[in-house]
Amino acid sequence: MNWSKQATRDASREGNYGRVIQLARKELGLTQRQLGEACGITQSAVSRLEQRTAGPYKMDILARVAGHLGMPPRLVGLADATAAPAARSDGRDPVERREFLAGAVAAAATPALAAIPATEGDFGQAAALSMATTAFRRMDGSTPSRYLAEAVLAHLRLVQTVAAAVADHEQRRRLAAVGSEAASLAGWLSWDMDDHGSARTWYGSAIKAARRAGNDLLTAYQVGSLAQLEADVGNAAPALNLTRSARRQLGADAPAIAEAWLATVEALAYAAAGEQRLCDRALMRSRATAEQIAVEEPPPWPWVFTFNESKVAACRLACGARLGLPKWVFGTYDDTAPPGSSAHAKQQALRQLDLASGHMAAGRLEAGYVLATQAVEAGLRYRSGRVVERARVFRRAYSSTTPPKIVRDFDDRLHGVYL
């Protein structure tokens, strides 16, 4: 894009940064909704931003939008170090870049690093490393984890090497936070590969790095992420203990998104324990807390995704599948439109397996296996060990000496799978 156009320069010179963003958005062919989704804010928030002809502007939102548009920060009144522009060396033409921006949902570096004080010389280095983590995270939804894992571990080693060479205490704290993010991503990828031992190791590293960073919110997030892993694999007791630990770490001034998310983790743990009443109570608490979240603002770091009623509904679906409660699974959504539908194919496959479990609990074997077969195909396409293992758990729940053809075909598809 040509940033030197007269209209853009004039709007920037007048301090009309909303107009600058509007011109850039339209030239890239993005709608307000697409830009909002890419930046983690609503369409109405983008509209108000573009209509604000003069300040005050929120610097973190300007930085996020400018970064996603690949805009020089100075055009929206920011120093060059304040908003790292999106990489333009990826070879995408304008159409590909528009699709990439429209589908991306991740935080820019500025919110991720703002929680820890920094010296000017450190910002660019830490921001660049954090942006690399964000780029890897964006690829997770449509890329096999084993393809990403080696690059992410090399990136983590680079972060650790850079941090070890820094003498300034505040800079090391900043880099520790970046390292925590990278280690957490390594844990997530190991989890998707169904390597729970490595996932626990990396989440443990993420927790330790967050504590070195001195960031209670980041520490709570990483502890909660480990709790989510334990709940997902059925280890109810450690999941509940870790959730309580994360809450203690948050303290009394925790943002609503943190409590709403932790309540869903707790609900999954209670579902793993077979505790329907306590699970339902945790879901109700999550829903009530989610209503307090300011939907117009981007989520606070380290959360990179918004949290809303659809996330609570997705958790209720998952809990219903584990508890064998079709009413929970189908209470809000049908099998043609699973909650949280997105470009994240692996997460979508997991939800399909939850829906399949709901059909099985309701006695609808064929409908269940149709969905489960679709999920397996996605799991094999993206080489997701987590999806395939969940499919095997689904299959073990049904026993018959004379299974119908759809079940035999499902067995044949899973037989001999080595990811």
Secondary structure, 3 states (H helix, E strand, C coil): CCCCCHHHHHHHHCCCHHHHHHHHHHHCCCCHHHHHHHHCCCHHHHHHHHHCCCCCCCHHHHHHHHHHHCCCHHHHCCCCCCCCCCCCCCCCCHHHHHHHHHHCCCCCHHHHHCCCCCCHHHHHHHHHHHHHHHHHHHHHHHCCHHHHHHHHHHHHHHHHHHHHCCCCHHHHHHHHHHHHHHHHHHHHHHHHCCCHHHHHHHHHHHHHHHHHHCCHHHHHHHHHHHHHHHHHCCCHHHHHHHHHHHHHHHCCCCCHHHHHHHHHHHHHHHHHCCCHHHHHHHHHHHHHHHCCCCCCCCCCCCCCCCCCHHHHHHHHHHHHHHHCCHHHHHCCCCCCCCCCCCCCHHHHHHHHHHHHHHHHHCCCHHHHHHHHHHHHHHHHHCCCHHHHHHHHHHHHCCCCCCCCHHHHHHHHHHCCCCC
